[in-house]
């Protein structure tokens, strides 16, 4: 069983966004759609997966990872801090990720939701 938490979702979305578009922000609306696509892809492959995203978890995430991310002024988006490089996100959030989950995060469907499909 795979459990995808808000920090996994945000970090993997921003890794792809920064690498492919140089933007450093993603809206919570896009994150929700991205998470749903990742879960749907894994479920189609007969994987048990849970997406753990809630207001409480999001608040904790923002508090726990304030060195990496900041809440947008509109509170509807989250940004990678200017002093953080993608390589740091990869070390922190992709080091122990299951291959199936990684492939779902970088799938064509998921990247389309992020607006960065090839």
PAKOLRO-839191 format. One line per 5 residues: their letters; for each residue x, y, z of N, C-alpha, C. Coordinates in nm, 4 decimals, padded with zeros to 6 digits. Example, Ala and Ser with C-alpha at 12.3 -4.5 7.8 and 13.67 -1.06 7.14 Angstrom:
<nufis>
AS) 01.3190,-00.5690,00.7800,01.2300,-00.4500,00.7800,01.3200,-00.3300,00.7800 | 01.2850,-00.2250,00.7080,01.3670,-00.1060,00.7140,01.2900,00.0030,00.7870 $
</nufis>
This chain:
<nufis>
XXXXX) 00.0843,-00.1176,00.0000,00.0000,00.0000,00.0000,00.0892,00.1244,00.0000 | 00.0475,00.2228,-00.0773,00.1198,00.3491,-00.0844,00.0380,00.4582,-00.0174 | 00.1065,00.5423,00.0548,00.0432,00.6569,00.1196,00.1131,00.7832,00.0678 | 00.0378,00.8670,-00.0008,00.0931,00.9909,-00.0555,00.0440,01.1055,00.0306 | 00.1372,01.1763,00.0900,00.1027,01.2877,00.1776,00.1258,01.4207,00.1058 $
XXXXX) 00.0766,01.5276,00.1665,00.0831,01.6606,00.1054,00.2267,01.6990,00.0703 | 00.3226,01.6656,00.1549,00.4609,01.7029,00.1249,00.5139,01.6313,00.0012 | 00.4725,01.5065,-00.0186,00.5126,01.4333,-00.1392,00.4543,01.4997,-00.2635 | 00.3281,01.5359,-00.2525,00.2573,01.5975,-00.3640,00.3199,01.7317,-00.4023 | 00.3383,01.8180,-00.3033,00.3935,01.9517,-00.3285,00.5356,01.9422,-00.3836 $
XXXXX) 00.6195,01.8648,-00.3190,00.7599,01.8563,-00.3612,00.7718,01.8021,-00.5031 | 00.7006,01.6941,-00.5326,00.7121,01.6352,-00.6656,00.6521,01.7247,-00.7730 | 00.5440,01.7919,-00.7429,00.4872,01.8873,-00.8389,00.5859,02.0003,-00.8660 | 00.6430,02.0563,-00.7603,00.7339,02.1691,-00.7787,00.8656,02.1282,-00.8445 | 00.9125,02.0072,-00.8194,01.0328,01.9597,-00.8897,01.0081,01.9654,-01.0403 $
XXXXX) 00.8968,01.9106,-01.0830,00.8655,01.9072,-01.2255,00.8393,02.0467,-01.2815 | 00.7661,02.1279,-01.2087,00.7339,02.2635,-01.2549,00.8601,02.3478,-01.2709 | 00.9463,02.3452,-01.1704,01.0690,02.4256,-01.1761,01.1588,02.3768,-01.2890 | 01.1745,02.2461,-01.3024,01.2635,02.1932,-01.4070,01.2121,02.2220,-01.5474 | 01.0829,02.2231,-01.5646,01.0290,02.2358,-01.7002,00.9791,02.3757,-01.7353 $
XXXXX) 00.9550,02.4598,-01.6354,00.9008,02.5923,-01.6683,00.9697,02.7075,-01.5952 | 01.0545,02.6761,-01.4998,01.1221,02.7763,-01.4180,01.0281,02.8499,-01.3223 | 00.8991,02.8182,-01.3227,00.8070,02.8752,-01.2243,00.8319,02.8063,-01.0918 | 00.7985,02.8720,-00.9822,00.8271,02.8174,-00.8496,00.7027,02.8108,-00.7613 | 00.5849,02.8176,-00.8241,00.4593,02.8214,-00.7488,00.3588,02.7264,-00.8111 $
XXXXX) 00.2756,02.6683,-00.7250,00.1662,02.5831,-00.7702,00.0443,02.6112,-00.6823 | -00.0710,02.6144,-00.7449,-00.1942,02.6409,-00.6683,-00.2418,02.5128,-00.6012 | -00.3171,02.5293,-00.4934,-00.3728,02.4136,-00.4249,-00.4754,02.3429,-00.5127 | -00.5432,02.4172,-00.5987,-00.6376,02.3565,-00.6917,-00.5656,02.2612,-00.7863 | -00.4546,02.3051,-00.8415,-00.3757,02.2205,-00.9309,-00.3197,02.1010,-00.8536 $
XXXXX) -00.2734,02.1230,-00.7310,-00.2215,02.0126,-00.6494,-00.3270,01.9060,-00.6254 | -00.4494,01.9484,-00.6015,-00.5586,01.8536,-00.5800,-00.5807,01.7686,-00.7043 | -00.5856,01.8335,-00.8200,-00.6047,01.7592,-00.9452,-00.4853,01.6675,-00.9737 | -00.3660,01.7164,-00.9469,-00.2435,01.6375,-00.9649,-00.2488,01.5129,-00.8765 | -00.2819,01.5301,-00.7511,-00.2922,01.4173,-00.6590,-00.3950,01.3156,-00.7036 $
XXXXX) -00.5082,01.3638,-00.7503,-00.6132,01.2731,-00.7973,-00.5684,01.1926,-00.9181 | -00.4970,01.2562,-01.0102,-00.4467,01.1857,-01.1287,-00.3437,01.0801,-01.0883 | -00.2563,01.1143,-00.9966,-00.1545,01.0191,-00.9498,-00.2228,00.8974,-00.8872 | -00.3215,00.9217,-00.8021,-00.3943,00.8117,-00.7379,-00.4671,00.7272,-00.8422 | -00.5352,00.7921,-00.9354,-00.6076,00.7181,-01.0392,-00.5124,00.6304,-01.1208 $
XXXXX) -00.3968,00.6837,-01.1545,-00.2993,00.6066,-01.2321,-00.2538,00.4837,-01.1539 | -00.2228,00.4994,-01.0292,-00.1790,00.3867,-00.9471,-00.2908,00.2844,-00.9279 | -00.4121,00.3320,-00.9089,-00.5253,00.2399,-00.8933,-00.5501,00.1600,-01.0207 | -00.5315,00.2219,-01.1363,-00.5461,00.1500,-01.2639,-00.4433,00.0375,-01.2764 | -00.3323,00.0534,-01.2052,-00.2275,-00.0488,-01.2041,-00.2461,-00.1467,-01.0874 $
XXXXX) -00.3668,-00.1430,-01.0285,-00.4035,-00.2305,-00.9165,-00.3160,-00.2113,-00.7933 | -00.2766,-00.0887,-00.7678,-00.2003,-00.0545,-00.6479,-00.2962,00.0044,-00.5446 | -00.2765,-00.0339,-00.4194,-00.3518,00.0276,-00.3104,-00.2828,00.1581,-00.2747 | -00.3578,00.2672,-00.2786,-00.2971,00.3986,-00.2555,-00.3956,00.4888,-00.1829 | -00.3417,00.5693,-00.0929,-00.4204,00.6675,-00.0206,-00.3550,00.8036,-00.0350 $
XXXXX) -00.4358,00.9023,-00.0610,-00.3897,01.0406,-00.0691,-00.4325,01.1094,00.0597 | -00.3355,01.1477,00.1412,-00.3640,01.2088,00.2701,-00.3431,01.3596,00.2625 | -00.4489,01.4273,00.2252,-00.4455,01.5727,00.2130,-00.5682,01.6274,00.2834 | -00.5444,01.7113,00.3805,-00.6532,01.7773,00.4520,-00.6044,01.9148,00.4960 | -00.6940,01.9948,00.5436,-00.6552,02.1280,00.5913,-00.5552,02.1167,00.7055 $
XXXXX) -00.5815,02.0247,00.7974,-00.4925,02.0047,00.9126,-00.3538,01.9592,00.8681 | -00.3486,01.8631,00.7769,-00.2197,01.8143,00.7263,-00.1461,01.9238,00.6491 | -00.2204,02.0031,00.5741,-00.1597,02.1126,00.4979,-00.1007,02.2159,00.5928 | -00.1725,02.2514,00.6972,-00.1205,02.3466,00.7963,00.0066,02.2935,00.8616 | 00.0060,02.1655,00.8982,00.1249,02.1038,00.9582,00.2416,02.1030,00.8605 $
XXXXX) 00.2119,02.0697,00.7345,00.3144,02.0672,00.6314,00.3809,02.2042,00.6168 | 00.2996,02.3075,00.6080,00.3539,02.4429,00.5917,00.4424,02.4789,00.7104 | 00.4002,02.4415,00.8295,00.4792,02.4680,00.9500,00.6088,02.3859,00.9506 | 00.5992,02.2573,00.9200,00.7138,02.1664,00.9286,00.8181,02.1892,00.8195 | 00.7765,02.2403,00.7055,00.8678,02.2557,00.5921,00.8848,02.4017,00.5501 $
XXXXX) 00.8776,02.4901,00.6474,00.8891,02.6333,00.6192,01.0254,02.6705,00.5605 | 01.1268,02.5876,00.5823,01.2585,02.6141,00.5235,01.2573,02.5935,00.3720 | 01.1649,02.5114,00.3234,01.1572,02.4785,00.1812,01.0494,02.5574,00.1064 | 00.9336,02.5735,00.1711,00.8154,02.6257,00.1022,00.7542,02.7426,00.1781 | 00.6782,02.8244,00.1031,00.6035,02.9326,00.1666,00.4656,02.9416,00.1039 $
XXXXX) 00.3709,02.9762,00.1875,00.2330,02.9926,00.1437,00.2226,03.1206,00.0634 | 00.1496,03.1154,-00.0468,00.1308,03.2348,-00.1288,00.0522,03.3413,-00.0551 | 00.0700,03.4635,-00.0950,-00.0024,03.5747,-00.0314,-00.1535,03.5547,-00.0398 | -00.1984,03.4915,-00.1475,-00.3408,03.4655,-00.1657,-00.3885,03.3439,-00.0856 | -00.2948,03.2715,-00.0232,-00.3212,03.1496,00.0535,-00.3848,03.0395,-00.0312 $
XXXXX) -00.3795,03.0552,-00.1621,-00.4350,02.9555,-00.2535,-00.3244,02.8846,-00.3308 | -00.1992,02.9136,-00.2940,-00.0862,02.8531,-00.3638,00.0289,02.8343,-00.2670 | 00.1262,02.7581,-00.3119,00.2473,02.7359,-00.2336,00.3665,02.7498,-00.3269 | 00.4736,02.8073,-00.2744,00.5919,02.8341,-00.3564,00.7160,02.7733,-00.2937 | 00.8099,02.7416,-00.3805,00.9413,02.6988,-00.3378,01.0196,02.8242,-00.3014 $
XXXXX) 01.0806,02.8243,-00.1858,01.1587,02.9418,-00.1440,01.2715,02.9670,-00.2434 | 01.3053,03.0931,-00.2602,01.4060,03.1340,-00.3584,01.5423,03.0695,-00.3362 | 01.5779,03.0412,-00.2119,01.7104,02.9876,-00.1811,01.7179,02.8356,-00.1908 | 01.6090,02.7706,-00.2315,01.6050,02.6250,-00.2394,01.6173,02.5797,-00.3853 | 01.7077,02.4875,-00.4083,01.7288,02.4316,-00.5419,01.6525,02.3004,-00.5560 $
XXXXX) 01.6208,02.2647,-00.6795,01.5508,02.1397,-00.7076,01.6295,02.0201,-00.6545 | 01.7607,02.0267,-00.6629,01.8432,01.9146,-00.6147,01.8181,01.8871,-00.4660 | 01.7927,01.9920,-00.3887,01.7626,01.9738,-00.2469,01.6278,01.9037,-00.2276 | 01.5295,01.9406,-00.3103,01.3988,01.8745,-00.3033,01.4122,01.7272,-00.3390 | 01.4891,01.6994,-00.4415,01.5067,01.5603,-00.4827,01.5717,01.4782,-00.3720 $
XXXXX) 01.6726,01.5330,-00.3072,01.7383,01.4615,-00.1973,01.6407,01.4344,-00.0829 | 01.5621,01.5321,-00.0499,01.4710,01.5216,00.0645,01.3477,01.4370,00.0339 | 01.2889,01.4538,-00.0846,01.1582,01.3959,-00.1106,01.1555,01.2823,-00.2130 | 01.2648,01.2575,-00.2806,01.2645,01.1481,-00.3788,01.3609,01.0363,-00.3438 | 01.4335,01.0507,-00.2395,01.5345,00.9514,-00.2031,01.4728,00.8130,-00.1778 $
XXXXX) 01.3606,00.8082,-00.1073,01.3017,00.6795,-00.0689,01.1651,00.6547,-00.1314 | 01.1366,00.7189,-00.2399,01.0055,00.7061,-00.3036,00.9985,00.5747,-00.3832 | 00.8853,00.5093,-00.3750,00.8649,00.3856,-00.4515,00.8634,00.4185,-00.6007 | 00.9190,00.3293,-00.6808,00.9273,00.3521,-00.8245,00.7889,00.3726,-00.8860 | 00.6905,00.2926,-00.8452,00.5546,00.3078,-00.8984,00.4989,00.4473,-00.8724 $
XXXXX) 00.5243,00.4985,-00.7535,00.4736,00.6316,-00.7170,00.5479,00.7380,-00.7967 | 00.6790,00.7252,-00.8065,00.7578,00.8195,-00.8861,00.7073,00.8250,-01.0303 | 00.6859,00.7089,-01.0889,00.6399,00.7041,-01.2280,00.5021,00.7677,-01.2432 | 00.4181,00.7553,-01.1429,00.2870,00.8209,-01.1477,00.3029,00.9730,-01.1367 | 00.3943,01.0190,-01.0516,00.4185,01.1633,-01.0376,00.4679,01.2262,-01.1677 $
XXXXX) 00.5443,01.1519,-01.2461,00.6034,01.2091,-01.3675,00.5346,01.1601,-01.4948 | 00.4201,01.0963,-01.4801,00.3470,01.0467,-01.5967,00.2963,01.1631,-01.6813 | 00.2729,01.1345,-01.8077,00.2212,01.2362,-01.9005,00.0914,01.2982,-01.8489 | 00.0027,01.2144,-01.7961,-00.1261,01.2632,-01.7434,-00.1046,01.3620,-01.6294 | -00.0142,01.3268,-01.5374,00.0124,01.4124,-01.4220,00.0766,01.5449,-01.4656 $
XXXXX) 00.1702,01.5362,-01.5587,00.2368,01.6579,-01.6063,00.1403,01.7485,-01.6816 | 00.0432,01.6910,-01.7503,-00.0592,01.7726,-01.8174,-00.1368,01.8554,-01.7159 | -00.1710,01.7948,-01.6035,-00.2436,01.8682,-01.4985,-00.1589,01.9851,-01.4480 | -00.0275,01.9645,-01.4418,00.0628,02.0718,-01.3967,00.0863,02.1755,-01.5045 | 00.0404,02.1475,-01.6252,00.0569,02.2418,-01.7353,00.1951,02.2379,-01.7980 $
XXX) 00.2645,02.1249,-01.7836,00.4026,02.1171,-01.8337,00.4281,01.9930,-01.9162 | 00.3259,01.9317,-01.9685,00.3449,01.8087,-02.0479,00.4279,01.8390,-02.1713 | 00.5036,01.7376,-02.2104,00.5929,01.7527,-02.3267,00.5167,01.7662,-02.4557 $
</nufis>
